[in-house]
Amino acid sequence: MVYLQPIMELKSYANNYGRKKLAKKLGTTLNYLNNLCQHTEQAGKKMALRIEKESKGIVTKDDLWFPKQNKAGADREALKS
């Protein structure tokens, strides 16, 4: 059986981590981070990579750019096990 790291939306991750703290770690503003939480597909390449690195892969660039596709894939994987 293969265990995958759980996919977490940026919004949930930011809320758990602390949005102000995460924005500072990412080198961005709280306002921009709040916007990304609502519209993750707007994350640029550098920001997406920073988020992926800071979250240690819990939130990936693919999760940001293709949120609906990745959720559907995770749901299918969960049904297989």
C-alpha positions as a Markdown table, in Angstrom:
| # | Residue | x | y | z |
|---|---|---|---|---|
| 1 | Met | 0.0 | 0.0 | 0.0 |
| 2 | Val | 1.3 | 3.4 | -0.9 |
| 3 | Tyr | 0.8 | 6.3 | 1.5 |
| 4 | Leu | 0.7 | 9.7 | -0.1 |
| 5 | Gln | 1.3 | 12.9 | 1.8 |
| 6 | Pro | -2.1 | 14.6 | 2.2 |
| 7 | Ile | -2.9 | 17.3 | -0.2 |
| 8 | Met | -3.8 | 20.5 | 1.7 |
| 9 | Glu | -5.2 | 23.6 | 0.2 |
| 10 | Leu | -3.2 | 26.8 | 0.6 |
| 11 | Lys | -6.1 | 28.4 | 2.6 |
| 12 | Ser | -6.1 | 25.6 | 5.2 |
| 13 | Tyr | -2.3 | 25.5 | 5.4 |
| 14 | Ala | -2.1 | 29.3 | 5.8 |
| 15 | Asn | -4.7 | 29.3 | 8.5 |
| 16 | Asn | -2.9 | 26.5 | 10.5 |
| 17 | Tyr | 0.5 | 28.2 | 10.1 |
| 18 | Gly | -0.7 | 31.7 | 10.6 |
| 19 | Arg | -1.2 | 34.0 | 7.7 |
| 20 | Lys | 0.9 | 36.9 | 8.8 |
| 21 | Lys | 3.8 | 34.6 | 9.7 |
| 22 | Leu | 3.5 | 32.7 | 6.4 |
| 23 | Ala | 3.4 | 35.9 | 4.4 |
| 24 | Lys | 6.6 | 37.1 | 6.1 |
| 25 | Lys | 8.3 | 33.7 | 5.5 |
| 26 | Leu | 7.3 | 33.9 | 1.8 |
| 27 | Gly | 8.5 | 37.4 | 1.5 |
| 28 | Thr | 5.2 | 38.8 | 0.4 |
| 29 | Thr | 2.3 | 40.8 | 1.9 |
| 30 | Leu | -0.6 | 39.5 | 3.9 |
| 31 | Asn | -2.9 | 41.0 | 1.3 |
| 32 | Tyr | -1.3 | 39.1 | -1.5 |
| 33 | Leu | -1.3 | 35.8 | 0.5 |
| 34 | Asn | -5.0 | 36.3 | 1.2 |
| 35 | Asn | -5.6 | 36.8 | -2.5 |
| 36 | Leu | -3.7 | 33.6 | -3.3 |
| 37 | Cys | -5.8 | 31.7 | -0.8 |
| 38 | Gln | -8.9 | 32.5 | -2.8 |
| 39 | His | -7.3 | 32.3 | -6.3 |
| 40 | Thr | -4.4 | 29.9 | -6.0 |
| 41 | Glu | -4.0 | 29.5 | -9.8 |
| 42 | Gln | -2.7 | 33.1 | -9.9 |
| 43 | Ala | 0.5 | 32.2 | -8.1 |
| 44 | Gly | 3.5 | 32.8 | -10.2 |
| 45 | Lys | 6.3 | 30.3 | -10.6 |
| 46 | Lys | 8.6 | 31.7 | -8.0 |
| 47 | Met | 5.8 | 32.1 | -5.4 |
| 48 | Ala | 4.5 | 28.6 | -6.1 |
| 49 | Leu | 7.9 | 27.2 | -5.5 |
| 50 | Arg | 8.4 | 29.2 | -2.3 |
| 51 | Ile | 5.0 | 27.9 | -1.0 |
| 52 | Glu | 5.9 | 24.3 | -1.9 |
| 53 | Lys | 9.3 | 24.7 | -0.1 |
| 54 | Glu | 8.0 | 26.4 | 3.0 |
| 55 | Ser | 5.2 | 23.9 | 3.4 |
| 56 | Lys | 7.6 | 21.0 | 2.9 |
| 57 | Gly | 5.5 | 19.7 | 0.0 |
| 58 | Ile | 2.2 | 19.7 | 1.8 |
| 59 | Val | 1.0 | 22.3 | -0.6 |
| 60 | Thr | 2.6 | 21.7 | -4.1 |
| 61 | Lys | 2.8 | 24.0 | -7.1 |
| 62 | Asp | 0.4 | 21.6 | -8.9 |
| 63 | Asp | -2.1 | 22.0 | -6.0 |
| 64 | Leu | -1.9 | 25.7 | -6.5 |
| 65 | Trp | -2.2 | 25.8 | -10.3 |
| 66 | Phe | -4.6 | 22.9 | -10.8 |
| 67 | Pro | -6.7 | 22.7 | -7.6 |
| 68 | Lys | -9.8 | 21.0 | -8.9 |
| 69 | Gln | -7.8 | 18.4 | -10.9 |
| 70 | Asn | -5.6 | 17.5 | -8.0 |
| 71 | Lys | -8.5 | 17.2 | -5.6 |
| 72 | Ala | -10.3 | 14.8 | -8.0 |
| 73 | Gly | -7.1 | 12.8 | -8.3 |
| 74 | Ala | -6.7 | 12.5 | -4.6 |
| 75 | Asp | -10.4 | 11.5 | -4.2 |
| 76 | Arg | -9.8 | 8.7 | -6.8 |
| 77 | Glu | -6.7 | 7.5 | -4.9 |
| 78 | Ala | -8.6 | 7.5 | -1.6 |
| 79 | Leu | -11.3 | 5.3 | -3.2 |
| 80 | Lys | -8.7 | 2.8 | -4.4 |
| 81 | Ser | -7.4 | 2.0 | -0.9 |
